[in-house]
Amino acid sequence: METTSDNNSVSARQYDLTKTVSQSLDKHLIFPLVEFLGARGVYGEDELLKAKLDLASKTNMADFAADVYKNLYKTTEIPAEMTQRRTQVLNQLKQLQAECLPILQLLENQNLVKQLRADKNFTFAYLEQNHQVTQESVDALYRFAKFQFDCGNYAGAHEYLYQFRALNSNPEKNFSALWGKLASGILTQNWDEAMKDVLHLREFIDSKSLTTPLKQLQQRTWLMHWSLFVFFNHSNGKTGIIDLFFQERYMNAIQTTCPHILRYLTTAVICNKRRRNVLKDLVKVIQQESYTYRDPITEFLEALYVNFDFEGAQVKLRECDQVLQNDFFLVACRDEFMENARLFIFETFCRIHQRIDIGMLAEKLNMDKDAAERWIVNLIRNARLDAKIDSKANQIIMGSQTPSVYQKIIEKTKGLTFRSYMLANNLKGETQGYMEEEDVEENQPTAF
Amino acid sequence: SKHRMSSKFYAAGSSSEDESEEERQNSESEEEVSNDSASQSGSDSEEEQVPSRFARGESEGEEEEVKRVARSVKDRRFDELNESVRKIKVATNANDWAAVSNEFDKLNKQMSTPKVQELIKKDGKGTPRFYLQALVAIEDQVAEVDAKKPKLNPTNSKNFKAMKQTIKKHNKNYEKDIQEYRKNPVEAIESKSDSESEQSSDEEKDIVPVKEKEKAKGDTKKPVAKPVVNSSIPSKWLAKPKAKDEESSSDSEDINDNMDDSESDDEPSANDWVAVPAKGGKPGKGQKPQPAKVVPVAAQPVKPVEPEKPKELSPEDIKKAMKEILSLRGKRATDPAKQEEKLRELLPHAKDAELQVDVLMNLISFQFDSTRAVSHLTFDKWKAVLTNLNTVLTLLEKNPNVSLHEEATPLVDVQNQDDQDEESETKLVSGSLLAYIQRVDDEFLKSLQSLDPHTQEYVQRLQDEGTLMDLAERAQAYYTKTGNMRAAARIAIRRVEHIYYKPEVDNKEQLDKLSQTVYANGDERMKTRMILCHTYYLALHDQFYEARDMMLMSHLQDSIINADVPTQILFNRTMVQLGLCAFRNNTIKQAHSCLSEIYAGGKIKELLAQGVTNTRYSDKTVEQEKLERKRQLPYHMHINLELLEAVHLICAMLLEVPNMAASINDPRGKLISRTFRRLYEIHERQIFSGPPENTREVIITAAKSLSKGDWKRCEELILGLNVWNLMSKSDQVKAMIRRRIQEEGLRTYLFTYSGYYDSMSLEMLSLLFEMPKNTVHSIVSKMMISEELHASWDQPSGAIVMHRAEPTRLQFLAMQLADKAATFVENNERLLDAGRPSFGYRKEGDNKRDQSKDGRRDNKGQDRSKGQNAGRENKGWSSQRDKSNKGQSTQNYTPRQRTQAAH
């Protein structure tokens, strides 16, 4: 028993992308990942606590860092520098609060803000005239929001950044604030807002106002990583991720900087029944990148659609299960993935067979025989499969797939009559239209 | 016999213009010979036939002539012998014993001729030193080889043994002399250099017969005042410019000059050449009285070279002298060799680094000048230039306050102001080290082009690359230190171009480092070349994906057409190498697309600059041919063409044979390789085809077997090719080819015969093609999914059930009719579309449609149009296109590429 769990953790580590993904994430966004790894027990507790401490000590979350420290070293004492850091943070907080006092006061008055917004008066010009808001205080608000974020007050930061963006006119800061807002949105699990922010950011990045292509590439990489939080939590995320990542620019970014994103994209594609059409493209990309990135999930697709190696796919699918369980983003769609993957295998299998033994199929699908039969009957009933079950021989007999030559010819010539008809009609219409127009033109002079 | 001999010398003389190594090394003596023979030709030949040229000089010069003849006969004899001795030495050093024994026999034969014996007797010195030298050299080497026992090939060692016996026997006769020689070899060397110096300063030599008619010949052997500082540099050997250039030299050489004139120019003055001193001031002869200041310089040659110079020249003097020399540069009447020598004389006098650098730079430029008449620098000169460049570099490194600048006022012009600047930090010297280094590199290449690659000389020449690279490295370091990054990049790319094609060394780190310099500081062309070299390197070292990505990300396939020809050639080379790499990597499709275009035009040799295709009806102009020859790559850089063709055709076979089988009933079946199809059809048409003789025939025969399903025969033929020895990892490659042949054989078999079967068993196929069942299953499944094969598996029985027999003739025709009807309707639709604009409205919509069509056509037609435009030098890589949009982040190739990466 122990060895298997060891094996599990080894393979889990092997395919763990936390480290890679973290490189393109904000410090605060990494906490949930580390937290998750702790829960899965993939790494030792100390190891993770150390990582947490490392992260926390770089933020303003001094108390949290202290807690982690105590936890890690099993003491109640904390080093002097940490206390120092705490007072420093508090001082800074006071100072920043003072700087943007006027605007904070204004914002505290919820009703006023609502009123202003309703009247479309929540602009810098108006507030400057009527509410003594200065440019400095607006800038200070930005810093304050950032500070709040660093302290772990994500909801507050989200709110402040929202207001800030309404008042600020500097596009650079606006952009940066948007990133901040997305992060706060993610951390407060405000998925609808976050989804909007993602799309917003995408526009920002694509509107080439942003400096160099290299920077754009970088920004896209970040956006893709950040958006994973959103896409795998938002109800419509799995369509969103396909829409975004299959954009040529984003696909380029994936191939160039972060091929590991392919894992998430592949999972999304497999889980999304309505987007089968992208499968071919995905397989192509996976093949192309297979020399830089491969994991059980991409290999599963490769086995199934490149090599038609069903046994291989089966093995990979079992590995996929492991990987999905230990991936922060994917753990939620594990069942969905497995179900769909099974269907994938089955469909492909059916396409090239005319007779299949149910017993063998059940084995391939990781089901017992009766369940497999039920499953297939359901499929047939839902008209997704042209097949019959020969109960006596315990076989599935597929309907014939290749149309006969006669059918083919009928297929080919079916549209012709209609097309010719349309053609004739068009021709008629056009000549008439032409005549009419000419009439109009002729009539025009006389009208004057 | 005299006549015969002189003509022999002529041959030797003229061969000095062919630039083989021996001639160069011995150029001095030969030049001397050719001069002599030129001057002697009259008297030599007058005994047999009276040449018109010297008819006039006969009566006056008879007596002197005779003496000169006598002297020069000896010299010529000795020169010849010297030459043999030298060759022996070269051969012994190279352990080439066949050549040694050959030359040794020749030498002995020459020695034993009565003439030579007589001469030696006359000379009174006993056995000539050089002869002893040869004997000793051989003996030493024999002893060494005996001691060390280096690896010699069988024939060579046989020759060695024979030589050992011979020399043992032979040396017994000369035992005494050899002992003497061994006791005092220095003298021998001296006397050798004497003869050299004599020959190099031929003024003195030529003077001898005139001024000192009565002197014994032995005199000429005495050390005459010799000016040669660097004896490895022949002062002149170019027969052509020499005669005229002589005129510019100083008074002491007047007589001689005019004599030369009279001989070569065939002017009337030839009659009275003895009286020339009187004509000393003759105008128009380049005899412009030279400024007095030059005299000390000009007089230098007469002074013996000793460490302590009696006369020190002040920097001012040097400058003046230099100015003088420079002002004469390039004029018709100047002899670069002589000027160069003078400059060399100045060198020891230059005390401060600045001046030294200046003198050296000018000296180098004079040395380069000597190529005016020939295609490239001689070996020795090249080495001298290299040494000088190294010295300059050392000076510059040691004196950071001295720097070179192309636009700096030449030092010689800066007269007194310079004194004020003396204390200032930087001193600018005019000249460009970079340009010289590039030049010296070019010369190296040129000399390799002109050498026969199968000779020892070529190999020896190649060894000089090391020194050249060391110099380049130093220079690059220097430029980097001084902040001249552009120049550093220039040198870096030069270095890269010496490295990238070498398969045996691992230069990755070095290349990466150099590439950074180039990418950061180079211009567009350099960056392009860098990318190509880098890609080539990666491809050569089997890093296919990296190489492929680099090629695609650079987008060079689109822009290479605008590049200069050498860069296009480099591009072609890279593409070909990438193709080979793809082949080794088992990506046959990519390999084929890399290689097919370059083979399309049948001008592979030109495209790779590896020779010229011999076409009877070549429409090339002389000019074009000349250019083409200039572009040729030295042999050691070549990519083996036979291997290349084999790889190309095998790729084509693996792709085309199943394709042909699949589309046998489809008249519009796609064509993968036109070249292959053509060859295949030719083979097909033959009534009787004999056993295959060359690589091409073997592959086509193999393809025929494959198309019949006989993969074993195909494999046997392909693996039997002997080109595989030329490929790295040939075992792996062979295994890969075997696998591919099996796979494609199976596919072809199914395409061809599936129509005649109702079912086939997996087992049978697996046995037939000797492949594991799941591989067969995978291949067949793939064919089913892609609808290449209309069949499906019967899982319980493990058989393939065919769904469709071949359509009957009627069915086939019906299909065709349906197709035609569809085309007909389509055409009608298009007609209506095309007719619309004539109605005078809806124009906008039409335009839009047209644009979108054009757009589509652009995308698709890119390769095709490129192929056409390319005409000669361009290769596209079509199938890889889909990836070409892959952006890139870390390396900044060019701004343009970066923007593309953003898309």
Interface residues (C-beta under 8 A of the other chain):
Chain A: K208 T212 P213 L214 Q216 L217 Q218 E248 R249 N252 A253 Q255 T256 T257 K284 Q288 Y291 T292 N307 F308 D309 E311 T348 R351 I352 H353 Q354 R355 I356 D357 M360 A393 Q395 M398 S400 Q401 T402 S404 V405 K408 I409 K412 T413 L416 R419 S420 L423 N426 L427 E430 G433 Y434 E437
Chain B: Y545 N774 H777 S778 S781 K782 M784 I785 H790 S792 W793 D794 Q795 P796 S797 V801 H803 R804 P807 Q811 A814 M815 A818 D819 A821 A822 V825 N828 E829 L832 R836 F839 G840 Y841 D882 K883 N885 K886 G887 Q888 S889 N892 R898 T899 A901 A902 H903
